[in-house]
Amino acid sequence: MKKQAIVIRSLLLFLVATMLLASLAACQTPNSGEQGTTEAPAAVTTVVTENTDENGLYYDELPEDLDFNRIFRVLGCQQQAYQFQGTNAEDDDPIQRAIYERNMTVEDRMGIEFEWDLVSGVWGSRETFLTAIQTACDGGTPHDAIIAYNLVPPVVAVRGYAANLYGTEYIDLSAPWWPSVYQREMLINDQIYSLEEANDHGVLLSMLAVFFDNDRLESRNLESPYDLVAKNEWTMEKLSEMIKDTYEDFDNDQKISAGDIFGVCTASNSKIDAWFYGCGYRFSEVRDGEVTSLIASDELNKALDVLTKFMNNNDVYQNDTSQGKMFYERRAYFYSGGVYLAMGTKEDSINFGVVPQPKLNSEQERYYTHLSNEHDAWCVPYNVKDMDCTSAVMECMASESYRQIGPLYFETYLKLRLAPDERLADMYDLIRDGITFDFIYLFTCVYSSSPKDVFKKCYLNPTSNQWASSSAQYKNAWESSFQQIIDAYNK
């Protein structure tokens, strides 16, 4: 019965994907002039091996006869439920349908039924979520798994409520659906207390990159950022040159405001960290399972000089409420934001392009992509009743996302449906390949005063905030928090 359901569901998914691709190809209208076309690429013959599907994507190695025959309780972040729960097959949103179908496939394969316990849990309500975990573990009924706002699971680990996921029966950390870059930061002493999926919808839409308005750049005879990337010249210095003297008092109110025109608009909240990480800077380093804090390093002083110079001039504008709108309304040459912005730019017919965050200089080996905090991560209560069941379900979820969610959102939507020109697909691959994580950043909620936030204040308000005095002020507290994190791994 379970095998039959899987076959039927797989056929349905294949038919839905085929119809979706056909409809997308049909609705692609070649744009006039410089934008080029968005026609579907020619078919490519794929060699199917025993362990890959027709698209060359790997299958997991979970036993085919698993049937746990039980309810599987998941504590999830209410505000981000759209990333993991999905809606029923009648929903008009193909991504939501795919997430829903992914979950149904997991239920069929594992012999479970998901029960979602949703609690408010984003940044402002993370303590509410943490209290729900603690209450369930201390005398309540623990959940089988937790999928939370990505900065919450590391706190769960430090507070002693998370189980070690290394060496479980079914989670294969070498599989492509578990990003190795995350493990390199979080796997210490054969312990890892949280996991992120490489193909999680939230992870893919949270990739931060630089959008540019082709028409505005051409009006000033500026070189295409695509060409600069190809020549390894897409750097902070080059961007600064390109936006010099681009500011215009567009609304004529005689003051700098969101109604004006800028070279760059960017957020001043956590998304602004993309500039720091794009330059290859970090707050910590993990090598061979050993974590080193870089908070007191000279590199941070260099980073501070670079970011202070870039952010504090009239051509760059930081705003947390209207920066996306400014780009939609053609009042910014460049915009740093999540790739999901492509949804709006396509609808508004902006002749846009997307490139990674600029490098510090051409000597930097690669481009780095920071994720905004609008995605989730898995963890498991330390007293989970059946770790075999939990590890199998988590592996199955990540595996099915790899074959069902990632290709649909990333390949079909970002690289085909929402790409105004043929060069953008390669840029999205470059952006995705550059995803990076930082140990101290991931544990930022353990700190009462986050180092990244104190650092950010210093380059956004350099006259009133100095890194030397600020870091000296928080030195003892930061060292204590860092030791608390390390102690959690040494238990």
Sequence and secondary structure as in RCSB ss.txt:
>XXXX:A:sequence
MKKQAIVIRSLLLFLVATMLLASLAACQTPNSGEQGTTEAPAAVTTVVTENTDENGLYYDELPEDLDFNRIFRVL
GCQQQAYQFQGTNAEDDDPIQRAIYERNMTVEDRMGIEFEWDLVSGVWGSRETFLTAIQTACDGGTPHDAIIAYN
LVPPVVAVRGYAANLYGTEYIDLSAPWWPSVYQREMLINDQIYSLEEANDHGVLLSMLAVFFDNDRLESRNLESP
YDLVAKNEWTMEKLSEMIKDTYEDFDNDQKISAGDIFGVCTASNSKIDAWFYGCGYRFSEVRDGEVTSLIASDEL
NKALDVLTKFMNNNDVYQNDTSQGKMFYERRAYFYSGGVYLAMGTKEDSINFGVVPQPKLNSEQERYYTHLSNEH
DAWCVPYNVKDMDCTSAVMECMASESYRQIGPLYFETYLKLRLAPDERLADMYDLIRDGITFDFIYLFTCVYSSS
PKDVFKKCYLNPTSNQWASSSAQYKNAWESSFQQIIDAYNK
>XXXX:A:secstr
 HHHHHHHHHHHHHHHHHHHHHHHHHH    SGGG              TTB TTS B     TT    EEEEEE
EEGGGGGGTT   TT S HHHHHHHHHHHHHHHHHTEEEEEEEE  SGGGHHHHHHHHHHHHTTS   SEEEEET
THHHHHHHTT B   TT SS  TTSTTS HHHHHHH BTTB   B  TT HHHHHTBEEEEEEHHHHHHTT   H
HHHHHTT  BHHHHHHHHTT  B TT SSS  TTSBEEEEE SSGGGHHHHHHTT  SEEEETTEEEE TTSHHH
HHHHHHHHHHHSSTTEEE SSSHHHHHHTT EEEEEEETTHHHHHHHTT  EEEE   BSSTTSSS  B B S  
EEEE BTT S HHHHHHHHHHHHHHHHHHHHIIIIIIIIIIIT SSTTHHHHHHHHHHTB   HHHHTGGGSSS 
HHHHHHHHHHSTTT  HHHHHHHHHHHHHHHHHHHHHHHH 
